[in-house]
Amino acid sequence: MSEAPIQEKVEAQAIDNLEPDFDGEFPIVIEGLRNSFGEQVVHEGLDLKVKRGEVLGVVGGSGSGKSVLMRSIIGLQVPDQGTIEVFGRNIADESAREDMAIRSRWGVLFQGGALFSTLTVGENVEVPLKQFYPELDPELMHEIARYKVVLSGLPADAASKYPAELSGGMKKRAGLARALALDPELLFLDEPTAGLDPIGAARFDELTRNLADTLGLTVFLITHDLDTLYAICDRVAVIADKKVIAVGTIPELLKSDHPWIQEYFNGPRGRAVQARPEHGKSMDSQGQTGE
Amino acid sequence: MREWAAYSLEEKAGRATLVVTGPLLISTIGALDRELRAFEGHVDVIDLSRVGAVDTVGAWTVLHFSREQDAEIVGADRQASRLLKAVEAARSSAALLPPRSRLTLRVPETVGKYVVEFGYGSRDMLGFAGHIMVSGLALFIHPSRFRSKAVVRQFELVGVSALFIIGLMSFLIGIVIAQQGAAQLQQFGAEIYTINLTGRLSVRELGVLMTAIMVAGRSGSSFAAQLGTMKLTEEVDAMRTIGVSPMEALVLPRVIAAVVMMPLLGFYSAGLSIIGGAFIASLTLNIPFHTFLARIQEVVPLYDVWVGLIKAPVFGMIIGLTGCYQGMQVEGNSEEVGLRTTLAVVQAIFLVIVLDAFFAVFFTEVGWG
């Protein structure tokens, strides 16, 4: 076998120092986070720990800073104060190279999908592969792109379509395929079911849960959707008053007497979801109609 | 250094066995995948009992190889089997790019498409011009629908805010004409004709033409980009459903602004270019500033001013028309906005220059030479 030349070639092409080891229990640890835009303070003294392997739902009123929190964690928003550790590394003060290492281990799905509009769905999935693993055989990259597209619940022939040819729900799935391209350990989903019809939303929830279980993902999921919380989240973090006021399973949160939490879970919509017999960790949520 | 996935060949119970070792992850699979692709030989069994962590890419590589060799996979732990199953279910051989035909077919096809598109484009643009005129006439019947605020706002954007850059440009062009003209005319002692050259050229041709090019670049492009973005965000559709005609609310104010502002800007430009000429003449040709300006009145016939002023609104119409037309044609994605904006500017400048040539011949023929 001509093992050595191939091995050498691959090693020469690879980006070195890409894989930091992390075995801790909490992939994301946020302490004393403060974010502000001018005079307006969005977060003040926010603490949050995300457990390995859980699906954490993040809820909060509009403008409570859910998306800003996600942007802070993935390094798009530089916080005023506080530390954010992702995989045990403070993302605010790492060198660019180590940033690359962390970036290769998370996937982000933005609200609108944020697909590159000049590339087909398949090419979109290949972008992170080319960026982080240039040593992979081009044929392997094509194959990865193909099965990731199907894995994300898209029909196989969607791989050759441009984002403009896709519906809103398909764009989200395509965005998910790109987020999953690197087999990340950590997946950020920003309102994945917003703008989807109830059936599509339920399918997307199911897909997220399945993928999380199969691939062993830790999911940071921002949502407004009570059905999503009940269907797939292990724990829920509630953001209000500029901080995380409570984290726990839904039964635990229901015991809280914070007015916002009471309003949220026991308001008309919250009661409607609770009243359903099959709420909880049901995987056959296709029958559910939302809202 | 990364620990790469590797393999070794063994003979187990009379069957050729490929034993995979190391972590089967996207970050470690690069070498193994290439080696397996180049693998010549045959294996019956793939043994995964000695691998470390597995992800879907590792599972895919193993699955792909086992399909090729028709080999059995043994020793996969729970996670690995789960991934193998998931990847197996997601197998697809779909293309990643839309189908493309052969070059020999594509070239005539593309040429044909351009010709047809040009035909339809010209027809649609004429239709759009007609639509603008009809909407404009409708305003005379219902003057209350005239959007004076929007029009004034466009006056500001197209006209007032362009004053500085057009003024500066014209002043410099005046300097160049006078200076270069004088250099040539001096050769036969006729540098006094620099005044004729600068005056007539500025008033009749360059003032309006350069202004048109500048307005096409500044305002034509912004018309196309604004309307295009509004089309993308469905603002235009929203207007229609509320009963507001986009033609009246968006297109007409812009076209009117371009038509009204062009003669004003053109005249202003001609004036500043004469001042530029006078300035350089007083510096280098010893023609006093005031003499230069006084001579202009004598050597530039009044019809030159008319020629410039007649052309200007027509050019403004062309710029407004192409900008708004291209903007309203945007569909699909943000890339289209850029393409249409470019097209609007290129078309506007091209049409302006073509029309200018026609005007030049026409006015000479009618005796305004």
Chai-1 contact restraints between the chains, C-beta under 6 A:
chainA,res_idxA,chainB,res_idxB,connection_type,confidence,min_distance_angstrom,max_distance_angstrom,comment,restraint_id
A,I6,B,A31,contact,1.0,0.0,6.0,A-B,restraint_1
A,I6,B,R34,contact,1.0,0.0,6.0,A-B,restraint_2
A,I6,B,E35,contact,1.0,0.0,6.0,A-B,restraint_3
A,Q7,B,A31,contact,1.0,0.0,6.0,A-B,restraint_4
A,V10,B,G30,contact,1.0,0.0,6.0,A-B,restraint_5
A,V10,B,A31,contact,1.0,0.0,6.0,A-B,restraint_6
A,L18,B,S27,contact,1.0,0.0,6.0,A-B,restraint_7
A,E19,B,S27,contact,1.0,0.0,6.0,A-B,restraint_8
A,S117,B,N333,contact,1.0,0.0,6.0,A-B,restraint_9
A,S117,B,E335,contact,1.0,0.0,6.0,A-B,restraint_10
A,T118,B,E335,contact,1.0,0.0,6.0,A-B,restraint_11
A,T120,B,L97,contact,1.0,0.0,6.0,A-B,restraint_12
A,G122,B,L96,contact,1.0,0.0,6.0,A-B,restraint_13
A,E135,B,G30,contact,1.0,0.0,6.0,A-B,restraint_14
A,L136,B,G30,contact,1.0,0.0,6.0,A-B,restraint_15
A,D137,B,D33,contact,1.0,0.0,6.0,A-B,restraint_16
A,D137,B,R34,contact,1.0,0.0,6.0,A-B,restraint_17
A,L140,B,D33,contact,1.0,0.0,6.0,A-B,restraint_18
A,H142,B,L96,contact,1.0,0.0,6.0,A-B,restraint_19
A,I144,B,V57,contact,1.0,0.0,6.0,A-B,restraint_20
A,A145,B,L96,contact,1.0,0.0,6.0,A-B,restraint_21
A,R146,B,S92,contact,1.0,0.0,6.0,A-B,restraint_22
A,R146,B,A94,contact,1.0,0.0,6.0,A-B,restraint_23
A,Y147,B,V87,contact,1.0,0.0,6.0,A-B,restraint_24
A,Y147,B,A90,contact,1.0,0.0,6.0,A-B,restraint_25
A,V150,B,A90,contact,1.0,0.0,6.0,A-B,restraint_26
A,V150,B,S92,contact,1.0,0.0,6.0,A-B,restraint_27
A,L151,B,A90,contact,1.0,0.0,6.0,A-B,restraint_28
A,A156,B,S92,contact,1.0,0.0,6.0,A-B,restraint_29
A,A156,B,A94,contact,1.0,0.0,6.0,A-B,restraint_30
A,D157,B,A94,contact,1.0,0.0,6.0,A-B,restraint_31
A,A159,B,A94,contact,1.0,0.0,6.0,A-B,restraint_32
A,A159,B,L96,contact,1.0,0.0,6.0,A-B,restraint_33
A,S160,B,A95,contact,1.0,0.0,6.0,A-B,restraint_34
A,S160,B,L96,contact,1.0,0.0,6.0,A-B,restraint_35
A,S160,B,L97,contact,1.0,0.0,6.0,A-B,restraint_36
A,S160,B,P98,contact,1.0,0.0,6.0,A-B,restraint_37
A,A164,B,G332,contact,1.0,0.0,6.0,A-B,restraint_38
A,A164,B,N333,contact,1.0,0.0,6.0,A-B,restraint_39
A,D183,B,I26,contact,1.0,0.0,6.0,A-B,restraint_40
A,D183,B,D55,contact,1.0,0.0,6.0,A-B,restraint_41
A,D183,B,T56,contact,1.0,0.0,6.0,A-B,restraint_42
A,D183,B,V57,contact,1.0,0.0,6.0,A-B,restraint_43
A,T214,B,R82,contact,1.0,0.0,6.0,A-B,restraint_44
A,T214,B,A86,contact,1.0,0.0,6.0,A-B,restraint_45
